[in-house]
């Protein structure tokens, strides 16, 4: 008898029924508030873009820090802006609880005068935090998607959840951003997803690679999640490949993952792969998606962002979590049998989130 996995993506007919979801169609309400900010839960709405002027932009609206779901409502906006000239800005701004609202009927999140709203196709994001302002319109070119139900379940009772909805796997972006007295208006390619859960990620996830990219006619979302030690370091691969705006591959059972050129990052002391590769085999067709690192955008030890008693407590339990974000290339190869049918390469951004100790 096979042993029950301690970390899985929920995808049985019973899972869809229990969660009120359709296997085929994603409803607008799914991008609305999925928690009520109660103790033990967290939620965030994420956007990123590669812009034609060479800048890279990330905007996240969070109801609280993802590592502390036991805390009360603590609205946060995070903005990362990396300019083509090498300047890089990171803003993490906290707001009073009464500055937060989020509709359960669809994406309509307000933090103070900042807003993140949309309908699975068109989104408007406006934020002005600590000297950086953004006004973004994102229009989807690839349909909303989720890995099965989007819920990842942990434990024998599968009571702990981490959920993920890529509401816009890829879209066109029009953005005006201002920083250090400069205002820029440009276009680009963007992405939006929505995450929520009922257990601290520190308690259920050891580490993950997460990436999105586009190359030629292809759009890819790929992640390799390794569960916490208590869940046997179980692997949860996630993969979606679209071509010309239509999803052509998304069954994680067909995916294998490998790394090359692993080294120890000097600042975070975490093992980092120079290349992460996802191979999707379905019959004679094989798609190979490779993310090849060129340089680091972010190398953060999470403890460096903690102060006071929390920092002392983190040291006591030897917490050494890290977050790294890379830029490089996304390469997509399509083989039929042993024949290379087509190959495309384009710049991309991806991340390594590391909650556990290096294995």
PABA-578333 format. One record per residue (C-alpha): x, y, z; residue in three letters. Coordinates in steps of 0.1 Angstrom, whole numbers. Layout:
BEGIN
node u=X; v=Y; w=Z; residu=ALA
...
This chain:
BEGIN
node u=0; v=0; w=0; residu=UNK
node u=14; v=34; w=-10; residu=UNK
node u=20; v=59; w=18; residu=UNK
node u=-2; v=90; w=17; residu=UNK
node u=17; v=121; w=6; residu=UNK
node u=19; v=148; w=32; residu=UNK
node u=19; v=177; w=7; residu=UNK
node u=-3; v=177; w=-24; residu=UNK
node u=-21; v=199; w=-48; residu=UNK
node u=-59; v=194; w=-43; residu=UNK
node u=-74; v=182; w=-75; residu=UNK
node u=-100; v=155; w=-69; residu=UNK
node u=-136; v=158; w=-78; residu=UNK
node u=-144; v=160; w=-41; residu=UNK
node u=-119; v=189; w=-37; residu=UNK
node u=-136; v=209; w=-64; residu=UNK
node u=-170; v=203; w=-49; residu=UNK
node u=-158; v=212; w=-13; residu=UNK
node u=-142; v=244; w=-25; residu=UNK
node u=-171; v=254; w=-49; residu=UNK
node u=-147; v=256; w=-79; residu=UNK
node u=-150; v=245; w=-115; residu=UNK
node u=-122; v=224; w=-131; residu=UNK
node u=-125; v=244; w=-163; residu=UNK
node u=-137; v=279; w=-156; residu=UNK
node u=-123; v=305; w=-132; residu=UNK
node u=-148; v=329; w=-117; residu=UNK
node u=-142; v=366; w=-110; residu=UNK
node u=-149; v=361; w=-73; residu=UNK
node u=-119; v=338; w=-70; residu=UNK
node u=-96; v=368; w=-73; residu=UNK
node u=-115; v=385; w=-45; residu=UNK
node u=-107; v=383; w=-8; residu=UNK
node u=-105; v=346; w=2; residu=UNK
node u=-98; v=351; w=39; residu=UNK
node u=-115; v=375; w=64; residu=UNK
node u=-82; v=386; w=79; residu=UNK
node u=-88; v=363; w=108; residu=UNK
node u=-59; v=352; w=130; residu=UNK
node u=-40; v=324; w=113; residu=UNK
node u=-45; v=335; w=78; residu=UNK
node u=-28; v=358; w=53; residu=UNK
node u=-34; v=370; w=17; residu=UNK
node u=-17; v=391; w=-10; residu=UNK
node u=-22; v=403; w=-45; residu=UNK
node u=10; v=404; w=-66; residu=UNK
node u=20; v=422; w=-99; residu=UNK
node u=53; v=423; w=-118; residu=UNK
node u=63; v=436; w=-152; residu=UNK
node u=93; v=438; w=-175; residu=UNK
node u=91; v=473; w=-191; residu=UNK
node u=103; v=485; w=-225; residu=UNK
node u=125; v=512; w=-210; residu=UNK
node u=145; v=484; w=-193; residu=UNK
node u=129; v=488; w=-158; residu=UNK
node u=115; v=459; w=-138; residu=UNK
node u=86; v=466; w=-114; residu=UNK
node u=70; v=446; w=-86; residu=UNK
node u=39; v=457; w=-66; residu=UNK
node u=23; v=437; w=-38; residu=UNK
node u=-7; v=444; w=-16; residu=UNK
node u=-7; v=423; w=16; residu=UNK
node u=-30; v=421; w=45; residu=UNK
node u=-2; v=410; w=68; residu=UNK
node u=33; v=396; w=67; residu=UNK
node u=31; v=361; w=52; residu=UNK
node u=54; v=347; w=79; residu=UNK
node u=32; v=358; w=108; residu=UNK
node u=-4; v=348; w=100; residu=UNK
node u=-11; v=346; w=137; residu=UNK
node u=-9; v=384; w=139; residu=UNK
node u=-38; v=407; w=134; residu=UNK
node u=-45; v=427; w=103; residu=UNK
node u=-13; v=447; w=93; residu=UNK
node u=-17; v=460; w=57; residu=UNK
node u=15; v=463; w=37; residu=UNK
node u=25; v=475; w=3; residu=UNK
node u=57; v=464; w=-12; residu=UNK
node u=72; v=480; w=-43; residu=UNK
node u=104; v=469; w=-60; residu=UNK
node u=117; v=491; w=-89; residu=UNK
node u=149; v=482; w=-107; residu=UNK
node u=159; v=508; w=-133; residu=UNK
node u=179; v=502; w=-165; residu=UNK
node u=207; v=525; w=-152; residu=UNK
node u=213; v=501; w=-123; residu=UNK
node u=194; v=520; w=-96; residu=UNK
node u=172; v=498; w=-74; residu=UNK
node u=145; v=508; w=-49; residu=UNK
node u=127; v=486; w=-24; residu=UNK
node u=98; v=500; w=-3; residu=UNK
node u=79; v=480; w=23; residu=UNK
node u=53; v=503; w=39; residu=UNK
node u=29; v=493; w=67; residu=UNK
node u=-6; v=510; w=72; residu=UNK
node u=-31; v=511; w=100; residu=UNK
node u=-57; v=483; w=99; residu=UNK
node u=-85; v=508; w=92; residu=UNK
node u=-68; v=517; w=60; residu=UNK
node u=-76; v=482; w=45; residu=UNK
node u=-105; v=469; w=26; residu=UNK
node u=-109; v=440; w=1; residu=UNK
node u=-140; v=428; w=-17; residu=UNK
node u=-149; v=391; w=-17; residu=UNK
node u=-166; v=395; w=-51; residu=UNK
node u=-135; v=402; w=-71; residu=UNK
node u=-101; v=419; w=-69; residu=UNK
node u=-108; v=453; w=-53; residu=UNK
node u=-82; v=460; w=-26; residu=UNK
node u=-77; v=493; w=-10; residu=UNK
node u=-49; v=503; w=13; residu=UNK
node u=-53; v=540; w=22; residu=UNK
node u=-54; v=558; w=-11; residu=UNK
node u=-38; v=529; w=-30; residu=UNK
node u=-58; v=505; w=-50; residu=UNK
node u=-55; v=471; w=-68; residu=UNK
node u=-86; v=463; w=-88; residu=UNK
node u=-96; v=441; w=-118; residu=UNK
node u=-118; v=414; w=-133; residu=UNK
node u=-94; v=386; w=-144; residu=UNK
node u=-87; v=405; w=-176; residu=UNK
node u=-81; v=442; w=-170; residu=UNK
node u=-65; v=455; w=-139; residu=UNK
node u=-57; v=490; w=-125; residu=UNK
node u=-31; v=494; w=-98; residu=UNK
node u=-22; v=527; w=-83; residu=UNK
node u=2; v=532; w=-54; residu=UNK
node u=22; v=561; w=-39; residu=UNK
node u=46; v=550; w=-12; residu=UNK
node u=77; v=567; w=2; residu=UNK
node u=86; v=587; w=-29; residu=UNK
node u=76; v=561; w=-55; residu=UNK
node u=43; v=563; w=-74; residu=UNK
node u=29; v=539; w=-100; residu=UNK
node u=-2; v=540; w=-122; residu=UNK
node u=-6; v=506; w=-140; residu=UNK
node u=-30; v=491; w=-164; residu=UNK
node u=-26; v=454; w=-170; residu=UNK
node u=-46; v=437; w=-198; residu=UNK
node u=-45; v=399; w=-200; residu=UNK
node u=-34; v=381; w=-231; residu=UNK
node u=-34; v=346; w=-216; residu=UNK
node u=-65; v=333; w=-197; residu=UNK
node u=-66; v=330; w=-160; residu=UNK
node u=-53; v=296; w=-147; residu=UNK
node u=-47; v=277; w=-116; residu=UNK
node u=-29; v=244; w=-108; residu=UNK
node u=-59; v=222; w=-104; residu=UNK
node u=-79; v=239; w=-75; residu=UNK
node u=-50; v=261; w=-67; residu=UNK
node u=-49; v=248; w=-31; residu=UNK
node u=-18; v=230; w=-18; residu=UNK
node u=-26; v=209; w=13; residu=UNK
node u=-2; v=198; w=40; residu=UNK
node u=-3; v=172; w=68; residu=UNK
node u=-21; v=139; w=72; residu=UNK
node u=-54; v=157; w=78; residu=UNK
node u=-45; v=182; w=50; residu=UNK
node u=-58; v=210; w=71; residu=UNK
node u=-30; v=234; w=64; residu=UNK
node u=-34; v=253; w=31; residu=UNK
node u=-14; v=275; w=8; residu=UNK
node u=-33; v=287; w=-23; residu=UNK
node u=-24; v=303; w=-56; residu=UNK
node u=-43; v=318; w=-85; residu=UNK
node u=-24; v=332; w=-115; residu=UNK
node u=-52; v=356; w=-125; residu=UNK
node u=-32; v=371; w=-154; residu=UNK
node u=-4; v=346; w=-165; residu=UNK
node u=7; v=372; w=-190; residu=UNK
node u=-6; v=406; w=-202; residu=UNK
node u=3; v=439; w=-218; residu=UNK
node u=12; v=468; w=-194; residu=UNK
node u=9; v=505; w=-196; residu=UNK
node u=26; v=522; w=-167; residu=UNK
node u=36; v=556; w=-154; residu=UNK
node u=60; v=556; w=-126; residu=UNK
node u=78; v=583; w=-107; residu=UNK
node u=109; v=582; w=-86; residu=UNK
node u=135; v=607; w=-74; residu=UNK
node u=117; v=635; w=-93; residu=UNK
node u=117; v=616; w=-126; residu=UNK
node u=85; v=605; w=-143; residu=UNK
node u=85; v=578; w=-169; residu=UNK
node u=56; v=564; w=-191; residu=UNK
node u=62; v=532; w=-208; residu=UNK
node u=47; v=498; w=-218; residu=UNK
node u=57; v=462; w=-212; residu=UNK
node u=47; v=427; w=-203; residu=UNK
node u=31; v=419; w=-170; residu=UNK
node u=18; v=393; w=-146; residu=UNK
node u=-6; v=391; w=-117; residu=UNK
node u=-13; v=364; w=-91; residu=UNK
node u=-32; v=361; w=-58; residu=UNK
node u=-21; v=340; w=-28; residu=UNK
node u=-36; v=331; w=5; residu=UNK
node u=-33; v=305; w=33; residu=UNK
node u=-40; v=295; w=68; residu=UNK
node u=-6; v=284; w=81; residu=UNK
node u=27; v=302; w=82; residu=UNK
node u=48; v=294; w=52; residu=UNK
node u=77; v=289; w=76; residu=UNK
node u=58; v=260; w=90; residu=UNK
node u=49; v=243; w=57; residu=UNK
node u=75; v=252; w=31; residu=UNK
node u=112; v=246; w=31; residu=UNK
node u=120; v=265; w=-1; residu=UNK
node u=107; v=272; w=-35; residu=UNK
node u=118; v=283; w=-69; residu=UNK
node u=92; v=304; w=-88; residu=UNK
node u=94; v=318; w=-122; residu=UNK
node u=74; v=333; w=-150; residu=UNK
node u=86; v=342; w=-185; residu=UNK
node u=78; v=346; w=-221; residu=UNK
node u=98; v=336; w=-251; residu=UNK
node u=86; v=338; w=-287; residu=UNK
node u=50; v=327; w=-288; residu=UNK
node u=53; v=309; w=-254; residu=UNK
node u=43; v=320; w=-219; residu=UNK
node u=54; v=299; w=-189; residu=UNK
node u=47; v=298; w=-152; residu=UNK
node u=69; v=273; w=-133; residu=UNK
node u=75; v=266; w=-97; residu=UNK
node u=91; v=238; w=-77; residu=UNK
node u=80; v=238; w=-40; residu=UNK
node u=98; v=217; w=-14; residu=UNK
node u=77; v=211; w=17; residu=UNK
node u=89; v=215; w=53; residu=UNK
node u=109; v=187; w=68; residu=UNK
node u=79; v=176; w=89; residu=UNK
node u=62; v=168; w=55; residu=UNK
node u=91; v=148; w=43; residu=UNK
node u=105; v=175; w=20; residu=UNK
node u=77; v=164; w=-4; residu=UNK
node u=80; v=181; w=-38; residu=UNK
node u=51; v=200; w=-54; residu=UNK
node u=59; v=209; w=-91; residu=UNK
node u=38; v=235; w=-108; residu=UNK
node u=39; v=242; w=-146; residu=UNK
node u=19; v=260; w=-171; residu=UNK
node u=29; v=266; w=-208; residu=UNK
node u=8; v=286; w=-232; residu=UNK
node u=14; v=292; w=-269; residu=UNK
node u=-2; v=321; w=-288; residu=UNK
node u=-24; v=328; w=-258; residu=UNK
node u=-37; v=292; w=-254; residu=UNK
node u=-27; v=268; w=-226; residu=UNK
node u=-10; v=237; w=-241; residu=UNK
node u=6; v=220; w=-211; residu=UNK
node u=-3; v=221; w=-174; residu=UNK
node u=-3; v=186; w=-160; residu=UNK
node u=23; v=185; w=-132; residu=UNK
node u=25; v=147; w=-135; residu=UNK
node u=44; v=152; w=-167; residu=UNK
node u=70; v=176; w=-152; residu=UNK
node u=106; v=169; w=-141; residu=UNK
node u=128; v=195; w=-124; residu=UNK
node u=166; v=198; w=-123; residu=UNK
node u=193; v=223; w=-113; residu=UNK
node u=228; v=230; w=-126; residu=UNK
node u=257; v=250; w=-113; residu=UNK
node u=246; v=251; w=-77; residu=UNK
node u=267; v=274; w=-55; residu=UNK
node u=265; v=289; w=-20; residu=UNK
node u=254; v=325; w=-20; residu=UNK
node u=279; v=344; w=2; residu=UNK
node u=254; v=367; w=18; residu=UNK
node u=225; v=344; w=26; residu=UNK
node u=245; v=311; w=28; residu=UNK
node u=218; v=294; w=7; residu=UNK
node u=224; v=270; w=-22; residu=UNK
node u=215; v=287; w=-54; residu=UNK
node u=212; v=271; w=-89; residu=UNK
node u=227; v=290; w=-118; residu=UNK
node u=202; v=271; w=-140; residu=UNK
node u=167; v=258; w=-132; residu=UNK
node u=151; v=235; w=-158; residu=UNK
node u=116; v=222; w=-161; residu=UNK
node u=110; v=194; w=-187; residu=UNK
node u=74; v=186; w=-197; residu=UNK
node u=70; v=152; w=-216; residu=UNK
node u=37; v=143; w=-231; residu=UNK
node u=39; v=116; w=-257; residu=UNK
node u=63; v=125; w=-285; residu=UNK
node u=63; v=162; w=-275; residu=UNK
node u=89; v=175; w=-250; residu=UNK
node u=91; v=210; w=-238; residu=UNK
node u=123; v=221; w=-220; residu=UNK
node u=121; v=255; w=-201; residu=UNK
node u=154; v=267; w=-187; residu=UNK
node u=160; v=298; w=-165; residu=UNK
node u=196; v=308; w=-167; residu=UNK
node u=209; v=333; w=-141; residu=UNK
node u=229; v=363; w=-152; residu=UNK
node u=228; v=385; w=-121; residu=UNK
node u=211; v=390; w=-87; residu=UNK
node u=184; v=417; w=-82; residu=UNK
node u=178; v=409; w=-45; residu=UNK
node u=197; v=390; w=-19; residu=UNK
node u=179; v=393; w=15; residu=UNK
node u=184; v=376; w=48; residu=UNK
node u=149; v=378; w=63; residu=UNK
node u=162; v=384; w=98; residu=UNK
node u=178; v=417; w=86; residu=UNK
node u=142; v=431; w=83; residu=UNK
node u=133; v=421; w=118; residu=UNK
node u=139; v=443; w=149; residu=UNK
node u=136; v=443; w=186; residu=UNK
node u=121; v=413; w=204; residu=UNK
node u=111; v=396; w=172; residu=UNK
node u=147; v=396; w=160; residu=UNK
node u=159; v=381; w=193; residu=UNK
node u=133; v=354; w=191; residu=UNK
node u=143; v=346; w=155; residu=UNK
node u=179; v=343; w=166; residu=UNK
node u=169; v=320; w=195; residu=UNK
node u=152; v=295; w=170; residu=UNK
node u=181; v=300; w=145; residu=UNK
node u=158; v=313; w=118; residu=UNK
node u=179; v=321; w=87; residu=UNK
node u=153; v=325; w=59; residu=UNK
node u=163; v=342; w=27; residu=UNK
node u=148; v=357; w=-4; residu=UNK
node u=167; v=359; w=-37; residu=UNK
node u=155; v=374; w=-70; residu=UNK
node u=174; v=369; w=-102; residu=UNK
node u=174; v=382; w=-138; residu=UNK
node u=186; v=363; w=-167; residu=UNK
node u=171; v=344; w=-196; residu=UNK
node u=141; v=321; w=-201; residu=UNK
node u=146; v=296; w=-229; residu=UNK
node u=119; v=274; w=-243; residu=UNK
node u=127; v=244; w=-265; residu=UNK
node u=101; v=222; w=-282; residu=UNK
node u=113; v=187; w=-292; residu=UNK
node u=93; v=161; w=-311; residu=UNK
node u=110; v=129; w=-305; residu=UNK
node u=147; v=137; w=-307; residu=UNK
node u=142; v=166; w=-331; residu=UNK
node u=143; v=202; w=-320; residu=UNK
node u=112; v=218; w=-335; residu=UNK
node u=117; v=254; w=-323; residu=UNK
node u=137; v=274; w=-297; residu=UNK
node u=132; v=308; w=-282; residu=UNK
node u=150; v=329; w=-256; residu=UNK
node u=140; v=361; w=-238; residu=UNK
node u=150; v=380; w=-205; residu=UNK
node u=131; v=369; w=-174; residu=UNK
node u=130; v=373; w=-136; residu=UNK
node u=125; v=345; w=-111; residu=UNK
node u=130; v=339; w=-74; residu=UNK
node u=142; v=316; w=-47; residu=UNK
node u=123; v=317; w=-14; residu=UNK
node u=141; v=299; w=14; residu=UNK
node u=124; v=294; w=48; residu=UNK
node u=143; v=264; w=61; residu=UNK
node u=179; v=257; w=69; residu=UNK
node u=201; v=247; w=40; residu=UNK
node u=199; v=209; w=36; residu=UNK
